[in-house]
Amino acid sequence: MEIDPDIVKEFEELEVSSKKPSEQELKNFDEDSLLKPLNDINIATHPTYATIPKFFHAPPSPSNTLRQSLRKEAHSLFLQKRSQDLLDNEELNSLWVILEKNCTQVTPLGQQLIGYDDYLKVMKTISPKSRKYLTSRLFAKLQCHSGYPGKVELISIFNYTMRKVWLTQGRIGLSFYDDVGQGFLREIDMENYIIDIIPTLAQISSCVQPSFQSFYVCTVVKKFFFFLDPLHTGRIRIRDILASGLLTELLELRDEESSKESHEHNWFSMPSVLTVYGNYLNLDKDHNGMLSKQELADYGSGTLTSVFLDRVFDECRTFDGEMDYKTFLDFVLALDNRHEPQSLHYLFRILDVQHKGYLTVQTLHYFFKGIQEQIRAVNAEAVNFEDLKDEIFDMVKSKDPCKITLQDLINCGQAETVVSILIEFHKFWAYENREEGERLADDQEQK
């Protein structure tokens, strides 16, 4: 392993005295005093520190390059050691062969089962690395969900092992990009990770152009941060990345062949990214690389209300009153996933005009004015606001009969409908005429 040049430089600059220390100097030598600058942050300032263990260890300051470099080297060595403990494909295949040899019973449907006695034989036969995965505790857990008393399916054991290996492998891979070493990735860290794995994504590397790569990476990273960092802290936990399933969706693109349907439903696929980027370019009528309020009004059905669009540009990050591609991606993700809590968090911030943390009747009426404008524009029959307001509160069933909080929306299960009828005329009109639509659908079924 090559030593980091920064560490070498730090040691080269160290000044060592050639003078032999006296007996008195050796007697007075205090190692703790030399380390005092490093341990200042550990000084107890409260009596409880003597009994309460320390949970937070602050990383070294950026100015302390030696400690920073040593920390990075130690982190890298630790991850390499963990990586060596993982089972490779050959070892996984060997594990499956051993499991099959010790199969206790095969059901009429072809399911291979193993009892605990044979499982113990497997544990003695397999390698020490595999033994870390196949434990008595694992057998007991799988037995709880098994439909066969005293036995477990071989495939359940093998799938657990494979998934555990994959998750650990994914965590190690992501942790290499965690410069601070605290289990979080910043946006720049995630971008570097995506850039590095693009060559392994067969469906992307074969068609992405160098000039488009930055837009692809931006589109991918945005989804991770939109769903895993709704509070905009600027970082996401590695464990959340693994648990969310988003990384699995991205790594599906390693397969060279996939169906058209999977392309349509995978945000990270090239067709999906090109569709989003193409929509952005089509909306940009003046070709200045940004979207004005008037240009964004043509998004989707083209019936987003002017009141809602005003609020979008009030709350979202803009540049000289226009929206860039990154902000547009948040907007698209929110509108395309209105049933998700993260999207509702985004939309609620726009609906909460007075920033009080709840919506009132006055708030609903404010957004209804935008719907009224479009009702008059198409000469449609007027809608009574009081009736609509009552329907919304009936759907939400809020704790306070006069206020609707974000949590009320999430809990009610009707948030997508409520939000849609306040911000988009097309959705509002479909809701108002839902009974007519249901009647026509019933008539067609009868025919």
Sine and cosine of phi, psi and omega as CSV:
sin_phi,cos_phi,sin_psi,cos_psi,sin_omega,cos_omega
0.00,0.00,0.72,-0.70,-0.02,-1.00
-0.99,0.15,0.73,-0.69,-0.01,-1.00
-0.98,0.22,0.65,-0.76,0.00,-1.00
-0.85,0.52,0.79,-0.61,0.00,-1.00
-0.84,0.54,-0.52,0.85,0.00,-1.00
-0.90,0.45,-0.62,0.78,0.01,-1.00
-0.92,0.39,-0.68,0.73,0.02,-1.00
-0.85,0.52,-0.68,0.73,-0.02,-1.00
-0.89,0.45,-0.66,0.75,0.00,-1.00
-0.87,0.49,-0.68,0.74,-0.02,-1.00
-0.94,0.33,-0.52,0.85,0.04,-1.00
-0.91,0.42,-0.50,0.87,-0.05,-1.00
-1.00,0.06,-0.09,1.00,0.02,-1.00
-0.93,0.36,0.66,-0.75,0.03,-1.00
-0.96,-0.28,0.85,-0.52,-0.03,-1.00
-0.92,-0.39,0.80,-0.60,0.00,-1.00
-0.97,0.23,0.66,-0.75,0.03,-1.00
-1.00,-0.02,-0.08,1.00,-0.02,-1.00
-0.95,0.31,0.74,-0.67,0.01,-1.00
-0.97,0.26,0.80,-0.60,-0.03,-1.00
-0.93,0.37,0.59,-0.81,0.03,-1.00
-0.98,0.21,0.21,-0.98,0.01,-1.00
-0.89,0.46,-0.61,0.79,0.00,-1.00
-0.91,0.41,-0.65,0.76,0.01,-1.00
-0.91,0.42,-0.65,0.76,0.04,-1.00
-0.91,0.41,-0.60,0.80,0.00,-1.00
-0.92,0.40,-0.60,0.80,-0.05,-1.00
-1.00,0.04,-0.03,1.00,-0.05,-1.00
-0.89,0.46,0.77,-0.64,-0.01,-1.00
-0.78,-0.63,0.96,-0.28,-0.04,-1.00
-0.88,0.48,-0.61,0.80,-0.04,-1.00
-0.88,0.47,-0.56,0.83,-0.03,-1.00
-0.92,0.39,-0.52,0.85,0.03,-1.00
-0.94,0.33,-0.53,0.85,-0.03,-1.00
-1.00,0.00,0.01,1.00,-0.06,-1.00
-0.81,0.59,-0.71,0.71,0.00,-1.00
-0.86,0.51,-0.50,0.87,-0.01,-1.00
-0.99,0.15,-0.39,0.92,-0.11,-0.99
-0.96,-0.28,0.14,0.99,-0.02,-1.00
-0.83,0.56,-0.59,0.81,-0.07,-1.00
-0.95,0.32,-0.22,0.98,-0.05,-1.00
-1.00,-0.06,-0.07,1.00,-0.06,-1.00
-0.89,0.46,0.82,-0.57,-0.01,-1.00
-0.95,0.32,0.76,-0.66,0.01,-1.00
-0.89,-0.46,0.09,1.00,-0.01,-1.00
-0.58,-0.82,0.61,-0.79,-0.04,-1.00
-0.84,0.55,-0.53,0.85,-0.06,-1.00
-0.93,0.36,-0.27,0.96,-0.01,-1.00
-0.89,0.45,-0.35,0.94,-0.02,-1.00
-0.95,0.30,-0.40,0.92,-0.05,-1.00
-0.90,-0.43,-0.41,0.91,0.00,-1.00
-1.00,-0.03,0.84,-0.55,-0.01,-1.00
-0.93,0.38,0.40,-0.92,-0.01,-1.00
-0.99,0.12,0.78,-0.62,-0.04,-1.00
-0.97,-0.25,-0.37,0.93,-0.07,-1.00
-0.89,-0.46,0.79,-0.62,0.06,-1.00
-0.88,-0.48,0.95,-0.30,-0.06,-1.00
-0.91,0.40,0.69,-0.73,0.06,-1.00
-0.93,0.38,0.38,-0.93,0.02,-1.00
-0.89,0.46,0.49,-0.87,-0.01,-1.00
-0.92,0.38,0.46,-0.89,0.00,-1.00
-0.85,0.53,-0.45,0.89,-0.03,-1.00
-0.96,0.29,-0.37,0.93,0.00,-1.00
-1.00,0.03,0.98,0.18,-0.12,-0.99
-0.91,0.41,-0.55,0.84,-0.01,-1.00
-0.90,0.43,-0.76,0.65,0.01,-1.00
-0.91,0.41,-0.59,0.80,0.05,-1.00
-0.87,0.48,-0.72,0.70,-0.03,-1.00
-0.92,0.40,-0.67,0.74,0.03,-1.00
-0.89,0.45,-0.64,0.77,0.01,-1.00
-0.89,0.46,-0.69,0.72,0.00,-1.00
-0.90,0.43,-0.67,0.74,0.00,-1.00
-0.90,0.44,-0.69,0.73,0.00,-1.00
-0.90,0.44,-0.67,0.74,0.02,-1.00
-0.88,0.47,-0.69,0.72,-0.01,-1.00
-0.90,0.43,-0.69,0.73,0.02,-1.00
-0.90,0.43,-0.64,0.77,0.02,-1.00
-0.88,0.48,-0.70,0.71,-0.01,-1.00
-0.92,0.39,-0.61,0.80,0.05,-1.00
-0.90,0.44,-0.64,0.77,0.03,-1.00
-0.90,0.43,-0.69,0.72,0.03,-1.00
-0.89,0.45,-0.61,0.79,0.00,-1.00
-0.91,0.42,-0.59,0.81,0.00,-1.00
-0.93,0.36,-0.39,0.92,-0.01,-1.00
-0.99,0.16,-0.14,0.99,-0.03,-1.00
-0.98,0.20,0.46,-0.89,0.07,-1.00
-0.99,0.17,0.71,-0.70,0.08,-1.00
-1.00,-0.03,0.00,-1.00,-0.07,-1.00
-0.86,0.50,-0.65,0.76,-0.01,-1.00
-0.90,0.43,-0.65,0.76,0.01,-1.00
-0.94,0.35,-0.57,0.82,0.07,-1.00
-0.92,0.40,-0.65,0.76,0.04,-1.00
-0.90,0.44,-0.64,0.76,0.03,-1.00
-0.90,0.44,-0.63,0.78,0.03,-1.00
-0.88,0.47,-0.68,0.73,-0.01,-1.00
-0.90,0.43,-0.64,0.77,0.02,-1.00
-0.88,0.48,-0.69,0.72,0.00,-1.00
-0.91,0.42,-0.65,0.76,0.03,-1.00
-0.88,0.48,-0.69,0.72,-0.01,-1.00
-0.90,0.43,-0.61,0.80,0.00,-1.00
-0.90,0.43,-0.46,0.89,-0.05,-1.00
-0.96,-0.26,0.36,0.93,0.02,-1.00
-0.88,0.47,0.76,-0.65,-0.03,-1.00
-1.00,0.10,-0.62,0.78,-0.10,-0.99
-0.41,-0.91,0.55,-0.84,0.11,-0.99
-0.88,-0.48,0.84,-0.54,-0.03,-1.00
-0.96,0.26,0.27,-0.96,0.06,-1.00
-0.84,0.54,-0.41,0.91,0.02,-1.00
-1.00,0.04,0.04,1.00,0.05,-1.00
1.00,0.03,0.15,0.99,0.00,-1.00
-0.98,0.19,0.78,-0.63,-0.02,-1.00
-1.00,-0.02,0.83,-0.56,-0.05,-1.00
-0.89,-0.45,0.42,-0.91,0.05,-1.00
-0.69,-0.73,0.71,-0.70,0.06,-1.00
-1.00,0.02,0.12,-0.99,-0.10,-1.00
-0.93,0.38,-0.59,0.81,0.00,-1.00
-0.88,0.47,-0.70,0.71,0.03,-1.00
-0.94,0.35,-0.51,0.86,0.04,-1.00
-0.90,0.44,-0.62,0.78,0.05,-1.00
-0.90,0.43,-0.58,0.81,0.05,-1.00
-0.90,0.44,-0.64,0.77,0.03,-1.00
-0.89,0.46,-0.70,0.72,-0.03,-1.00
-0.87,0.50,-0.55,0.83,0.01,-1.00
-0.98,0.22,-0.46,0.89,-0.10,-0.99
-0.99,0.10,-0.60,0.80,-0.12,-0.99
-0.95,0.32,0.21,-0.98,-0.02,-1.00
-0.95,0.32,0.36,-0.93,0.04,-1.00
-0.84,0.55,-0.57,0.82,0.02,-1.00
-0.90,0.43,-0.67,0.74,0.00,-1.00
-0.94,0.35,-0.49,0.87,-0.04,-1.00
-0.90,0.43,-0.38,0.93,0.04,-1.00
-0.93,0.38,-0.41,0.91,-0.04,-1.00
-1.00,-0.08,-0.68,0.73,-0.04,-1.00
-1.00,-0.01,0.99,-0.16,-0.03,-1.00
-0.86,-0.51,0.22,-0.98,0.07,-1.00
-0.90,0.45,-0.58,0.81,0.02,-1.00
-0.87,0.48,-0.65,0.76,0.01,-1.00
-0.88,0.47,-0.71,0.71,0.00,-1.00
-0.86,0.50,-0.68,0.73,-0.01,-1.00
-0.90,0.45,-0.66,0.76,0.00,-1.00
-0.91,0.41,-0.71,0.71,-0.01,-1.00
-0.93,0.37,-0.53,0.85,0.02,-1.00
-0.89,0.46,-0.55,0.83,0.00,-1.00
-0.88,0.47,-0.48,0.88,-0.05,-1.00
-0.96,-0.28,0.10,0.99,-0.02,-1.00
-1.00,0.05,0.59,-0.81,0.04,-1.00
-1.00,0.02,0.11,0.99,-0.04,-1.00
-0.85,-0.52,0.94,-0.34,-0.05,-1.00
-0.82,0.57,0.78,-0.62,0.06,-1.00
0.98,0.22,0.01,1.00,-0.04,-1.00
-0.71,-0.71,0.37,-0.93,-0.01,-1.00
-0.73,-0.68,0.58,-0.81,0.04,-1.00
-0.94,0.33,0.66,-0.75,0.03,-1.00
-0.87,0.50,-0.63,0.77,-0.06,-1.00
-0.91,0.42,-0.50,0.87,0.03,-1.00
-0.91,0.41,-0.67,0.74,0.02,-1.00
-0.90,0.43,-0.71,0.71,-0.05,-1.00
-0.93,0.38,-0.67,0.74,0.01,-1.00
-0.90,0.44,-0.62,0.78,0.05,-1.00
-0.87,0.49,-0.72,0.69,-0.03,-1.00
-0.89,0.46,-0.71,0.70,0.00,-1.00
-0.88,0.48,-0.70,0.72,-0.02,-1.00
-0.92,0.39,-0.63,0.77,0.02,-1.00
-0.89,0.45,-0.67,0.75,0.04,-1.00
-0.89,0.45,-0.70,0.71,-0.03,-1.00
-0.89,0.45,-0.69,0.72,-0.01,-1.00
-0.90,0.44,-0.68,0.73,0.02,-1.00
-0.91,0.42,-0.66,0.75,0.03,-1.00
-0.88,0.48,-0.68,0.73,0.02,-1.00
-0.91,0.42,-0.65,0.76,0.01,-1.00
-0.90,0.43,-0.66,0.75,0.02,-1.00
-0.90,0.43,-0.70,0.71,0.00,-1.00
-0.86,0.51,-0.68,0.74,0.02,-1.00
-0.95,0.31,-0.57,0.82,-0.05,-1.00
-0.91,0.41,-0.41,0.91,0.05,-1.00
-0.89,0.46,-0.37,0.93,-0.02,-1.00
-0.99,-0.13,0.01,1.00,0.02,-1.00
-1.00,0.02,1.00,0.02,-0.07,-1.00
-0.87,0.49,-0.60,0.80,-0.05,-1.00
-0.97,0.23,-0.46,0.89,0.02,-1.00
0.98,0.22,0.49,0.87,-0.02,-1.00
-0.90,-0.44,0.26,0.97,0.09,-1.00
1.00,0.07,0.27,0.96,0.01,-1.00
-0.83,-0.55,0.44,-0.90,0.13,-0.99
-0.84,-0.54,0.74,-0.67,0.12,-0.99
-0.99,0.10,0.12,-0.99,-0.03,-1.00
-0.88,0.48,-0.66,0.75,-0.01,-1.00
-0.91,0.41,-0.57,0.82,0.04,-1.00
-0.91,0.42,-0.69,0.73,-0.01,-1.00
-0.91,0.41,-0.62,0.79,0.03,-1.00
-0.88,0.47,-0.69,0.73,0.02,-1.00
-0.89,0.46,-0.63,0.78,0.02,-1.00
-0.90,0.45,-0.73,0.69,-0.02,-1.00
-0.89,0.45,-0.69,0.73,0.01,-1.00
-0.86,0.52,-0.65,0.76,-0.06,-1.00
-0.96,0.30,-0.48,0.88,-0.03,-1.00
-1.00,-0.06,-0.14,0.99,0.01,-1.00
-0.80,0.60,-0.68,0.73,0.02,-1.00
-0.86,0.51,-0.39,0.92,0.00,-1.00
-1.00,0.03,-0.19,0.98,0.01,-1.00
-1.00,-0.03,0.99,-0.10,-0.13,-0.99
-0.83,0.55,-0.62,0.79,-0.05,-1.00
-0.96,0.28,-0.27,0.96,0.00,-1.00
-0.97,-0.22,-0.76,0.65,-0.09,-1.00
-0.87,0.49,-0.47,0.88,-0.05,-1.00
-0.98,0.22,-0.26,0.97,-0.09,-1.00
-0.74,-0.67,-0.22,0.98,-0.03,-1.00
-0.97,0.26,0.75,-0.66,0.04,-1.00
-1.00,0.04,0.55,-0.83,0.00,-1.00
-0.81,0.59,-0.59,0.81,-0.03,-1.00
-0.94,0.33,-0.37,0.93,-0.04,-1.00
-0.99,-0.16,-0.17,0.98,-0.12,-0.99
-0.85,0.52,-0.65,0.76,-0.03,-1.00
-0.89,0.45,-0.59,0.81,0.03,-1.00
-0.94,0.33,-0.61,0.79,0.03,-1.00
-0.89,0.45,-0.74,0.67,-0.01,-1.00
-0.87,0.49,-0.68,0.73,0.01,-1.00
-0.87,0.49,-0.69,0.73,-0.02,-1.00
-0.90,0.43,-0.64,0.76,0.01,-1.00
-0.92,0.38,-0.77,0.64,-0.07,-1.00
-0.89,0.46,-0.58,0.81,-0.02,-1.00
-0.86,0.51,-0.63,0.77,-0.02,-1.00
-0.92,0.39,-0.65,0.76,0.03,-1.00
-0.86,0.51,-0.73,0.68,-0.07,-1.00
-0.97,0.24,-0.50,0.87,0.02,-1.00
-0.90,0.43,-0.70,0.72,-0.08,-1.00
-1.00,0.03,-0.43,0.90,-0.08,-1.00
-0.96,-0.27,-0.13,0.99,0.03,-1.00
-0.68,-0.73,0.86,0.51,-0.05,-1.00
-0.91,0.42,-0.34,0.94,0.00,-1.00
-1.00,-0.01,0.04,1.00,0.07,-1.00
0.85,0.53,0.77,0.63,0.07,-1.00
-0.99,0.17,-0.26,0.97,0.01,-1.00
1.00,0.02,0.12,0.99,0.03,-1.00
-0.44,-0.90,0.42,-0.91,0.01,-1.00
-0.76,-0.65,0.54,-0.84,-0.02,-1.00
-0.97,0.23,0.64,-0.76,0.02,-1.00
-0.88,0.47,-0.63,0.78,0.00,-1.00
-0.90,0.44,-0.54,0.84,0.05,-1.00
-0.94,0.34,-0.60,0.80,0.05,-1.00
-0.86,0.50,-0.71,0.71,-0.04,-1.00
-0.94,0.34,-0.62,0.79,-0.06,-1.00
-0.97,0.23,-0.41,0.91,-0.11,-0.99
-0.94,0.33,-0.45,0.89,-0.08,-1.00
1.00,0.02,-0.13,0.99,-0.01,-1.00
-0.91,0.41,-0.62,0.78,0.00,-1.00
-0.92,0.39,-0.61,0.80,0.06,-1.00
-0.88,0.48,-0.68,0.73,0.03,-1.00
-0.88,0.48,-0.65,0.76,0.01,-1.00
-0.93,0.37,-0.70,0.71,-0.07,-1.00
-0.96,0.28,-0.19,0.98,0.13,-0.99
-0.88,0.47,-0.38,0.93,-0.02,-1.00
-0.96,0.27,-0.01,1.00,0.10,-1.00
-0.95,0.31,-0.44,0.90,0.04,-1.00
-0.94,0.33,0.74,-0.67,-0.06,-1.00
-0.94,0.35,-0.51,0.86,-0.03,-1.00
-0.90,-0.44,0.67,-0.74,0.06,-1.00
-0.40,-0.92,0.35,-0.94,-0.06,-1.00
-0.97,0.22,0.35,-0.94,0.04,-1.00
-0.89,0.46,-0.58,0.82,-0.01,-1.00
-0.90,0.45,-0.65,0.76,0.01,-1.00
-0.92,0.40,-0.54,0.84,0.06,-1.00
-0.89,0.45,-0.67,0.74,-0.07,-1.00
-0.92,0.39,-0.54,0.84,-0.07,-1.00
-0.99,-0.12,-0.06,1.00,-0.01,-1.00
-0.97,-0.24,0.95,-0.32,-0.03,-1.00
-0.83,0.55,-0.50,0.87,-0.10,-1.00
-1.00,0.09,-0.16,0.99,-0.01,-1.00
-0.93,0.36,0.43,-0.90,-0.03,-1.00
-0.88,0.47,-0.68,0.73,0.05,-1.00
-0.85,0.53,-0.65,0.76,0.00,-1.00
-0.92,0.40,-0.70,0.72,0.00,-1.00
-0.90,0.43,-0.66,0.75,0.01,-1.00
-0.91,0.41,-0.56,0.83,0.03,-1.00
-0.90,0.43,-0.73,0.69,0.01,-1.00
-0.90,0.45,-0.73,0.69,-0.02,-1.00
-0.91,0.41,-0.61,0.79,0.04,-1.00
-0.90,0.44,-0.64,0.77,0.05,-1.00
-0.88,0.48,-0.65,0.76,0.01,-1.00
-0.89,0.46,-0.71,0.71,-0.01,-1.00
-0.91,0.40,-0.62,0.78,0.00,-1.00
-0.92,0.39,-0.56,0.83,0.02,-1.00
-0.96,0.29,-0.46,0.89,-0.05,-1.00
-0.98,0.21,0.98,0.19,-0.09,-1.00
-0.91,0.42,-0.58,0.81,-0.04,-1.00
-1.00,-0.02,0.04,1.00,0.11,-0.99
0.82,0.57,0.63,0.78,0.05,-1.00
-0.98,-0.18,0.11,0.99,0.03,-1.00
0.99,0.14,0.05,1.00,-0.01,-1.00
-0.74,-0.67,0.31,-0.95,0.01,-1.00
-0.91,-0.41,0.79,-0.61,0.10,-1.00
-1.00,0.07,0.12,-0.99,0.02,-1.00
-0.88,0.47,-0.65,0.76,0.00,-1.00
-0.91,0.41,-0.62,0.79,0.00,-1.00
-0.94,0.35,-0.65,0.76,-0.02,-1.00
-0.93,0.38,-0.37,0.93,-0.01,-1.00
-0.88,0.47,-0.36,0.93,0.00,-1.00
-1.00,0.06,0.04,1.00,-0.04,-1.00
-0.92,0.40,0.61,-0.79,0.07,-1.00
0.89,0.46,-0.83,-0.55,-0.01,-1.00
-0.97,0.26,-0.21,0.98,-0.03,-1.00
0.97,0.23,0.25,0.97,-0.05,-1.00
-0.87,-0.50,0.34,0.94,0.14,-0.99
-0.90,0.44,0.70,-0.71,-0.11,-0.99
-0.95,0.30,0.44,-0.90,0.01,-1.00
-0.91,0.41,-0.54,0.84,0.02,-1.00
-0.89,0.45,-0.71,0.71,0.02,-1.00
-0.90,0.44,-0.70,0.72,-0.01,-1.00
-0.90,0.44,-0.59,0.81,0.07,-1.00
-0.86,0.51,-0.69,0.73,-0.02,-1.00
-0.93,0.36,-0.58,0.82,0.04,-1.00
-0.86,0.52,-0.72,0.70,-0.03,-1.00
-0.97,0.24,-0.31,0.95,0.10,-1.00
-0.97,0.25,-0.64,0.77,-0.15,-0.99
-1.00,-0.08,-0.52,0.85,-0.09,-1.00
-1.00,0.01,0.38,-0.93,-0.03,-1.00
-0.94,0.34,0.81,-0.59,0.02,-1.00
-0.74,-0.68,0.23,-0.97,0.02,-1.00
-0.82,-0.57,0.94,-0.33,-0.09,-1.00
0.82,0.57,0.64,0.77,0.07,-1.00
0.98,0.19,0.20,0.98,0.01,-1.00
-0.80,-0.60,0.42,-0.91,-0.12,-0.99
-0.99,-0.16,0.72,-0.69,0.05,-1.00
-1.00,-0.04,-0.01,-1.00,-0.11,-0.99
-0.91,0.42,-0.62,0.78,-0.01,-1.00
-0.90,0.44,-0.70,0.72,0.02,-1.00
-0.92,0.39,-0.59,0.81,0.04,-1.00
-0.88,0.47,-0.62,0.79,0.01,-1.00
-0.89,0.45,-0.67,0.74,0.07,-1.00
-0.86,0.51,-0.68,0.73,-0.01,-1.00
-0.88,0.48,-0.72,0.69,-0.02,-1.00
-0.91,0.42,-0.72,0.69,-0.01,-1.00
-0.88,0.48,-0.61,0.80,0.00,-1.00
-0.92,0.38,-0.71,0.71,-0.05,-1.00
-0.97,0.26,-0.49,0.87,0.00,-1.00
-0.99,0.15,-0.23,0.97,-0.04,-1.00
-0.75,-0.66,0.77,0.63,-0.13,-0.99
-0.90,0.44,-0.30,0.96,0.00,-1.00
-0.99,0.10,-0.22,0.98,-0.06,-1.00
-0.99,0.12,0.61,-0.80,0.01,-1.00
-0.83,0.56,-0.61,0.79,-0.02,-1.00
-0.91,0.41,-0.63,0.78,0.03,-1.00
-0.93,0.37,-0.63,0.77,0.03,-1.00
-0.91,0.42,-0.57,0.82,0.07,-1.00
-0.88,0.47,-0.69,0.72,0.02,-1.00
-0.90,0.44,-0.75,0.66,-0.07,-1.00
-0.95,0.32,-0.57,0.82,0.00,-1.00
-0.90,0.44,-0.61,0.80,0.03,-1.00
-0.87,0.50,-0.56,0.83,0.02,-1.00
-0.97,0.22,-0.62,0.78,-0.01,-1.00
-0.95,0.31,-0.50,0.87,-0.04,-1.00
-0.98,0.22,0.98,0.20,-0.12,-0.99
-0.86,0.50,-0.65,0.76,-0.08,-1.00
-1.00,-0.06,0.08,1.00,0.03,-1.00
0.82,0.58,0.69,0.73,0.00,-1.00
-0.99,-0.15,-0.17,0.98,-0.02,-1.00
1.00,0.02,0.13,0.99,0.05,-1.00
-0.40,-0.92,0.35,-0.94,0.04,-1.00
-0.97,-0.24,0.65,-0.76,0.03,-1.00
-0.92,-0.39,0.03,-1.00,0.07,-1.00
-0.87,0.50,-0.62,0.78,0.02,-1.00
-0.89,0.45,-0.61,0.80,0.03,-1.00
-0.90,0.44,-0.72,0.69,0.00,-1.00
-0.88,0.48,-0.66,0.75,0.00,-1.00
-0.91,0.41,-0.58,0.81,0.02,-1.00
-0.87,0.50,-0.71,0.71,-0.01,-1.00
-0.98,0.22,-0.45,0.89,0.04,-1.00
-0.91,0.41,-0.45,0.89,0.04,-1.00
-0.86,0.51,-0.60,0.80,0.04,-1.00
-0.91,0.41,-0.60,0.80,0.06,-1.00
-0.92,0.38,-0.67,0.75,0.01,-1.00
-0.86,0.51,-0.62,0.78,0.02,-1.00
-0.84,0.54,-0.70,0.71,-0.04,-1.00
-0.97,0.23,-0.47,0.88,0.10,-1.00
-0.89,0.46,-0.71,0.70,0.02,-1.00
-0.92,0.39,-0.56,0.83,-0.04,-1.00
-0.90,0.43,-0.50,0.86,-0.01,-1.00
-0.97,-0.24,0.16,0.99,0.02,-1.00
0.83,0.56,0.63,0.78,0.02,-1.00
-1.00,0.05,0.23,-0.97,-0.01,-1.00
-0.93,0.38,0.71,-0.71,-0.03,-1.00
-0.90,0.44,0.49,-0.87,0.00,-1.00
-0.90,-0.43,0.70,-0.71,0.00,-1.00
-0.97,0.23,0.85,-0.53,-0.04,-1.00
-0.90,0.44,-0.62,0.78,-0.04,-1.00
-0.86,0.51,-0.64,0.77,0.02,-1.00
-0.91,0.42,-0.69,0.72,0.00,-1.00
-0.90,0.43,-0.67,0.75,0.01,-1.00
-0.87,0.49,-0.69,0.72,0.01,-1.00
-0.90,0.44,-0.63,0.77,0.01,-1.00
-0.90,0.44,-0.65,0.76,0.00,-1.00
-0.90,0.44,-0.73,0.69,0.00,-1.00
-0.92,0.39,-0.52,0.86,0.07,-1.00
-0.92,0.39,-0.63,0.78,0.01,-1.00
-0.93,0.37,-0.68,0.74,-0.10,-0.99
-0.97,0.24,-0.60,0.80,-0.05,-1.00
0.80,0.60,0.79,0.61,-0.05,-1.00
-0.92,0.38,0.43,-0.90,0.01,-1.00
-0.90,0.44,-0.66,0.75,0.08,-1.00
-0.99,-0.13,0.86,-0.51,-0.07,-1.00
-0.90,0.44,-0.18,0.98,-0.02,-1.00
-0.92,-0.39,-0.03,1.00,-0.06,-1.00
-0.70,-0.72,0.55,-0.84,0.07,-1.00
-0.84,-0.55,0.89,-0.45,0.03,-1.00
-1.00,-0.09,0.18,-0.98,0.05,-1.00
-0.87,0.49,-0.66,0.75,-0.01,-1.00
-0.91,0.42,-0.57,0.82,0.08,-1.00
-0.87,0.50,-0.69,0.72,0.00,-1.00
-0.89,0.45,-0.71,0.70,-0.03,-1.00
-0.90,0.44,-0.65,0.76,-0.07,-1.00
-0.96,0.29,-0.47,0.88,-0.16,-0.99
-0.96,0.28,-0.41,0.91,-0.02,-1.00
0.98,0.19,-0.01,1.00,-0.01,-1.00
-0.89,-0.45,0.29,0.96,-0.11,-0.99
-0.88,0.48,-0.64,0.77,-0.02,-1.00
-0.86,0.50,-0.69,0.73,0.01,-1.00
-0.92,0.40,-0.72,0.69,-0.04,-1.00
-0.86,0.51,-0.76,0.65,-0.03,-1.00
-0.90,0.43,-0.68,0.73,-0.08,-1.00
-0.89,0.46,-0.65,0.76,-0.05,-1.00
-0.96,0.27,-0.19,0.98,0.05,-1.00
-1.00,-0.06,-0.37,0.93,-0.14,-0.99
-0.88,-0.47,-0.26,0.96,-0.12,-0.99
-0.68,-0.74,0.88,-0.48,-0.06,-1.00
-0.88,0.47,-0.64,0.77,0.00,-1.00
-0.83,0.55,-0.72,0.70,0.01,-1.00
-0.95,0.32,-0.61,0.79,0.02,-1.00
-0.88,0.48,-0.72,0.70,-0.06,-1.00
-0.92,0.39,-0.59,0.81,0.05,-1.00
-0.91,0.42,-0.60,0.80,0.02,-1.00
-0.93,0.36,-0.69,0.73,-0.01,-1.00
-0.89,0.45,-0.52,0.85,-0.06,-1.00
-0.95,-0.31,0.42,0.91,-0.05,-1.00
-0.90,0.44,-0.57,0.82,-0.02,-1.00
-0.93,0.38,-0.62,0.78,0.04,-1.00
-0.91,0.41,-0.64,0.77,0.02,-1.00
-0.90,0.43,-0.64,0.77,0.02,-1.00
-0.91,0.40,-0.61,0.79,0.00,-1.00
-0.91,0.42,-0.68,0.73,0.02,-1.00
-0.90,0.43,-0.62,0.79,0.01,-1.00
-0.91,0.42,-0.64,0.77,0.03,-1.00
-0.91,0.41,-0.64,0.77,0.01,-1.00
-0.89,0.46,-0.65,0.76,-0.01,-1.00
-0.92,0.39,-0.59,0.81,0.02,-1.00
-0.92,0.40,-0.62,0.79,0.00,-1.00
-0.92,0.38,-0.56,0.83,0.03,-1.00
-0.94,0.34,0.00,0.00,0.00,0.00
